[in-house]
Each structure stands twice: as C-alpha cells, then as structure tokens.
Amino acid sequence: MHPGLFLSGLLHQLGAGLIVAYSVWKPIAALVLFTGMWALALRFLPRRDDRRLALVLGLFCASPIAAFIGWSGVGGPAFSLSIDFITGELWAGTWLWGYQFTALAIGCMPLAILAYERGREGGPRRMLAAAGGLGLLCAWLQPWQGVTVAFVLVAAELWALHRTPRRLVAAAVEVTGPLLAIAAPLVYYLLLSRFDPSWELAGQVNELPRWDLHVIVLGLLPLGLPALLAVRLPAPEFGDVALRAWVPAGLLVYLLPFGTFPFHAFQGLGLPLAVLAVAGVRARLGDRPLWSAGVRGWVVAAVVLLVVPGTIYRVTELRDAINRGYQPFFLEDGERDALRFLDDTPEAGGVITGVYLGPVVPAYTGRETYIGAGSWTPDYDRRRRETQALFSGRLSPAEAERIVRASGARFIFVDCHGRPDISAAVRGFTDPPRRFGCATVYRVRD
C-alpha cells in the first residue's frame, strides 16, 4: 500500500492513462519541493538576496566535479560511475525524472522540521500534529528521509535539553507523537521485508557495496565546502541546531547496518547544505549585498560553476540513457498494438520477452513477466542471459523450447529493437505468429 500509487491507481480506474495517472504527481512534487526549500531559506536567512541564492543552489546545484570526471575520464569508468551515482542522488533533476515521490518526500522534510520547531515548548499543538503528518508522509514515501527527520528532531531536542532549562518529560511528550507517526510506515516496511517474498527479494538484489570515503567527500564537496564556513556560527535556537544536524543525520542513516539501498539517504542533503553555505558566506560579507560591486562577479561565477556544467552533464547522461535503448522510454506503434493484443486476449498466462520491454508487460497487459525490473526479478542475471539468447536467434529449436517451457510463459513477445526472426526456432511449439508491424507475439502450445 503506497499512498501516491494508490491515488494514481484510482485515477487510472477512473479512465486516466497509466502515464497521466503517474505523471500528475510531477507538478505537485515540484511545488512541494520548492515550498520546502523556500521555507527553509526564509527561516534561516533574513536577507532576500541570500534566500534567492540559497533557493537556486538548493534546487539546481549539480556537481561540477562529476562533470569534470565524466568528461575527462579521470580515475576510470568505475570511479566516474560512483561519482555519477552520488551526484544523481543529490541532484533535484533526478528526483523529478520519474521519481516524483522522492521529490515530494524531500519537500516535506523541511516542512516537518519547521512545523515541529513552531509547535514545541508551548507552541500551537496543530503544528506538532502537522509535523507528525508530514513526517509520516515523508517516511511512507521515502523511508530514508523519514528516518533522517526523526534523527534530526531527536538530536536537536537533546541539544536543547543540554543548553536550556527544560523538563525531560515535556520534551519527550512533544517529540513522541511525531516520532511514532514516522515510525508507523517504517514498521510497515519492516514487516513487508520479513513476510512478503517480493520485498525480501528486493532487499537481496539491492545489496551493493557502499561508496568509498573519497566518493562521499567529493559528492558533498561543492556545497559542503562553503557550508563549513557556517559551522562555527552561533546556533542559539532549536532550528539552528536542527539545520546543522541534518547532514550528519543523513550520513548516519547511510551507515546504518540494516535497511535497503542506503544510497538514497543522500537525497535531500543539498537543501541544508545550500542554506548553510549561503549563511557562511554572509558571515564573511557582513552587510554588503550580493549584487554590490566586488561581490556580484564572484556570486555569478559561483552560481554558474555550481549549476551550469553539472546540469549540462546530467542532462547529457539522461539523453544518452534514452538513446542507448536499455529501457522503453518510448513505445513503437507495433509494440503498443502487441501489448494491447495481450491485454485483450482472454486466455490467461505469462509473457516471456526481452529485458527491454519486460518491465512494462504487467502494467500494460495485467500479465506476469518472466523478466522485469532488476529489483524485483528472481535470478535476474540468469533470466537476462536466457532471454538474450532466446531473442538473439542463435538457439536451436530444442534449446529455445527448453527455455520457454521452463519459464512457464504462455506468450512470447518480440519487441521492435532489431531482433532477428526467431520463427524457425519456436515454430515447433508455438502457434503461427501474430505480427504487429515490427513486433511479434507467439502463443506457446501445450
């Protein structure tokens, strides 16, 4: 049960197409992300020019280090891939490129923390309720960000108890509500990982080696270096400490020895880093405006460096990902017609197809697929090798039948991406093919 996908499912049942039902979240996510970043800048940066600079950096910063390494080839492909990986986790463009719920969760993070700050110590109780609701939504959409918010609240409260006279019981009562709200979806996900075989599988196949320390340092360096200027600034209030605790809390989530895919803990860390970076620079500038003589040129140069080359590099990477054809960002007319045929055919049965179209089969046909997304496919590497061999046209009829029979599929679906004709290999155990332009569907006989 996922709140965003549940609502998208309702829209689809009401007649919206699959793409529309999912993409409707993109403008909502962008608005919430903007609002969260703006609220963060408004709370900690008194000057309007500083707030605008923080907004630009928080939402548009894309590491120039990744661009330099990617374009120059320094360190080799594996090193470049790691830097691209951490940069993609930190860049807001990635979140809005199909990961709308990530952007929505990250936008809720500052709103939850700021709502709790307003509601604590005798503030409006509705703000504590809002903090709990936002924290719950954040953890339900993205558990890594939910845990980060919980760590931030606890760390800031512990600091407040140490620095200011306040009863421990009162602090515990106020923070317990939001923490329980955040914990609810986390417990739900924990139960799924223990009792649902698909979730257990996802936890296994997403076990990847963590980044080396120098990758983390380089990933955080563009905003982290100027943010260090704010480390020694006074932090008199709860919110000041919460802002400073945000990045360490995210790193702690990344280092936890349990959970799935810890790399997502880095998502959203650019927001507090941008605010801290601008606050640190402001401490050095005094009262001079950012657009004053002698300052304006440095500000423009910094923004261009932190936004332009990295964005060009990331967009180029996205374009290349589409052009490589590893995933079906677009469907050919024949592929769509073949999927519609599989959807309309009353006979039950799963589909065996290639890696390219495997993930879309369940969505467009309601049928099981032999190979789908890597995170959810048992024995993914073996199935990938088998399907690649089947659709390469190199197998003998006996080998092709063995693979298809073992898969349990009722239909063979050949996509439009230059596949050779496999009719001779499958003719002995399939009905005559149904051709849809460049796509073909075979029915496997009993």
Disulfide bonds with the S-S distance in Angstrom:
Cys416-Cys438 1.95
